[in-house]
Amino acid sequence: MKQMEVTILGQSYLLGCPEGGEIALLEAVGNVDREMSAIRDGGKVKARERIAVLAALNLAYALAGRPPAKVAATSAPVLNAGEIDIDGLIARLDQALGADGQLL
């Protein structure tokens, strides 16, 4: 297994990668970095852990093939086309995790 150093949200990670999987890994890293950067740049979320959870949720929904409007409607109120209530989603995550599992 090959190891590759990648950067996500300005932090370096050393990841294992099967031979021939370099392009797929770099594409995945790019997707994660773009998603996390977009959430951070939106200005409402500062904690890296929360940014990571929101990015993971967004990418999981995209992989599930659900259209963005349906994802937003099931996870948070729609504000404008393509925007969701990030603060509401964070509150729902904190509530679901309970006091012992809050992200921060």
C-alpha positions as CSV (number, residue, x, y, z in Angstrom):
1,M,0.0,0.0,0.0
2,K,1.3,3.4,-1.0
3,Q,1.2,6.4,1.3
4,M,0.3,9.9,0.1
5,E,0.5,13.2,1.8
6,V,-2.6,15.4,1.2
7,T,-3.9,18.7,2.6
8,I,-7.4,19.3,3.7
9,L,-8.5,22.7,5.0
10,G,-4.8,23.6,5.4
11,Q,-3.8,20.6,7.5
12,S,-1.6,17.8,6.1
13,Y,-2.6,14.1,6.4
14,L,-0.7,11.0,5.5
15,L,-3.1,8.5,3.9
16,G,-2.8,4.9,2.8
17,C,-3.7,4.3,-0.9
18,P,-3.8,1.1,-2.9
19,E,-1.6,1.0,-6.0
20,G,-3.5,2.6,-8.9
21,G,-5.9,4.5,-6.6
22,E,-4.0,7.7,-6.5
23,I,-6.3,9.6,-8.8
24,A,-9.4,8.5,-7.0
25,L,-7.9,9.4,-3.6
26,L,-6.9,12.9,-4.9
27,E,-10.3,13.5,-6.3
28,A,-11.9,12.5,-3.0
29,V,-9.5,14.7,-1.1
30,G,-10.4,17.6,-3.4
31,N,-14.1,17.1,-2.9
32,V,-13.7,17.0,0.9
33,D,-11.4,20.1,0.9
34,R,-13.8,22.0,-1.3
35,E,-16.8,21.1,0.8
36,M,-15.1,22.0,4.1
37,S,-13.7,25.2,2.7
38,A,-17.2,26.3,1.4
39,I,-18.7,25.6,4.9
40,R,-15.9,27.5,6.6
41,D,-16.0,30.4,4.2
42,G,-19.7,30.7,4.8
43,G,-18.7,32.2,8.1
44,K,-21.3,30.6,10.3
45,V,-19.2,27.6,11.4
46,K,-15.7,27.9,12.8
47,A,-15.0,24.6,14.6
48,R,-13.1,22.1,12.5
49,E,-15.1,19.2,13.9
50,R,-18.4,20.7,13.0
51,I,-17.2,21.7,9.6
52,A,-16.0,18.1,9.1
53,V,-19.4,16.6,10.2
54,L,-21.4,19.0,7.9
55,A,-19.1,18.3,5.0
56,A,-19.4,14.5,5.6
57,L,-23.2,14.8,5.7
58,N,-23.3,16.9,2.5
59,L,-21.0,14.5,0.6
60,A,-23.0,11.5,1.9
61,Y,-26.2,13.0,0.6
62,A,-24.6,13.8,-2.7
63,L,-23.4,10.2,-3.0
64,A,-26.9,8.9,-2.2
65,G,-28.1,10.7,-5.3
66,R,-30.6,12.9,-3.6
67,P,-31.2,16.2,-5.2
68,P,-30.0,19.2,-3.1
69,A,-33.6,20.6,-2.6
70,K,-34.8,17.3,-1.1
71,V,-31.7,17.1,1.2
72,A,-32.2,20.6,2.4
73,A,-35.9,20.0,3.0
74,T,-35.3,16.9,5.1
75,S,-32.4,18.3,7.1
76,A,-33.0,22.1,7.6
77,P,-35.3,24.8,6.3
78,V,-34.6,26.2,2.9
79,L,-33.5,29.9,3.0
80,N,-32.8,30.6,-0.6
81,A,-32.2,28.3,-3.5
82,G,-29.3,26.0,-2.5
83,E,-28.9,27.5,1.0
84,I,-29.7,25.7,4.2
85,D,-29.9,26.8,7.8
86,I,-26.5,25.7,9.1
87,D,-27.1,26.9,12.6
88,G,-30.3,24.8,12.7
89,L,-28.5,21.8,11.4
90,I,-25.7,22.2,14.1
91,A,-28.4,22.5,16.8
92,R,-30.0,19.3,15.6
93,L,-26.6,17.5,15.6
94,D,-25.9,18.7,19.1
95,Q,-29.3,17.6,20.3
96,A,-28.9,14.2,18.7
97,L,-25.4,13.7,20.2
98,G,-26.6,14.7,23.7
99,A,-24.6,16.5,26.3
100,D,-21.7,13.9,26.4
101,G,-21.3,13.8,22.6
102,Q,-21.4,17.5,21.7
103,L,-18.8,18.4,19.1
104,L,-17.6,21.4,21.2
